[in-house]
Amino acid sequence: MHEPMMTYLQGQVVEEEIHLTLTELCHTCGIAVEHVTTWVVEGVLEPIGQTPQEWQFGGASLRRARLALRLSRDLEINAAGIALALDLLDEIEELRTRLVRSGRS
Amino acid sequence: MEFKDYYAVLGVERTATEDEIKRAYKKLARKFHPDVSKEANAEARFKEVGEAYKVLKDPETRAAYDRVGNQWKPGQDFQPPPDWDAGFEFSGGDPGGANGGNFSDFFESLFGGRAGHAQTHRQNAHAQGQDHHAKVLIDLQDAYQGAQRSISLQMPMLDADGRLVTRERTLNVSIPKGVREGQHLRLAGQGEPALGEGPAGNLYLEIAFRPHPHFRADGREVYFDLPISPWEAALGASVTAPTPAGPVQLSIPSGSAAGRKLRLKGKGIPGDPPGDLYAVLIIALPPADTEVAKDAYRAMQTAFDFNPRAGMEG
């Protein structure tokens, strides 16, 4: 790649500018629709909208879905276990954040 | 090449049963999973454990590995003997498998040849290319000002023979002002090229900040420790404090205790609304290393009738 002028790619910040449909989320993370559906039932992901066709996932779902995928694949955790693990990870994160705020980490 | 003792990696005997191997693997996988573990070398250990399990869980690959292992002595440089796997029948499953790539040279030398062909088959001749993900480190200042950065990415991919190779590519990316840690930047069309006439996949960059000696970011908020002297804390003062956007004058209210947070509104990570910057006060004690300094402390001792442990009695 030899380019006479530097061009810089402009990206979009997923968390702020983007909502994903069920199909887009599955494609982006490389997961099957059934996985995402199960995770929604278990409360791992919380889309806006009633039916799967109407579901809109906020950008933050991207990180959550990929984390859920890695945990279920690497550790063979089922959907309920994933939901529990993510809740606990959120809680740990929250506690760590408090440590950071108080300068004790 | 270094010989890898997969039994030692999993902490099991060479005579371990399948169940014992599985149990040992499960325990170590939970312990070192990079999303869960905070151990410094978690990712490397997790990969090592996964590689060991891939070989030992399958009776065929385990038997082949044992045959190689029996001829090897500790400390000896390892080269796979020619035809080491002759006489073993592999049932076509790939030892590579789900996690795709990133195995040690040792693993690749033994099992790599078979690892490549487990491609997902696409139904559609004009399918959209796969999306790719990568994590990039930027400086906190980049989030304050926006920046243009060249980012090197390692891309594992299959070559013409189906072997896994790593290709490096450099992307010039505009870092948008106000981006926060953990957010993703979507670069349209920078993922995997499409098959046929389908659109190319997207590339998602997860943003992380390089550790900064002073500043810690939490979402839009940014924190830093501001050391002050005991007299500045007691009497109040105006001090110069660093911020990611340059130094500012900050007034310390009189009677400030250690740990007090002073908010600099809107001086956190830019945005709508912008985050706040917090100075967390730390009271630094001057050392009593000269007679003058010692006298000053003694003068304080007589001047104050002060018992810091007054609340602890009883």
Interface residues (C-beta under 8 A of the other chain):
Chain A: M1 M6 T7 Y8 L9 Q10 G11 Q12 V13 V14 E15 E16 I18 H27 T28 C29 G30 G59 L62 R63 R66 L67 R70 L71 R73 D74 L75 A85 L89 T97 V100 R101 S102 G103
Chain B: K26 A29 R30 H33 D35 V36 F46 G50 A98 N99 Q128 Q130 D131 H133 Q148 R169 T170 L171 N172 V173 S174 P176 V179 R180 G182 Q183 H184 L185 R186 L187 A188 Q190 N202 Y204 L205 E206 R216 D218 E221 Y223 D225 G259 Y278 V280 I282
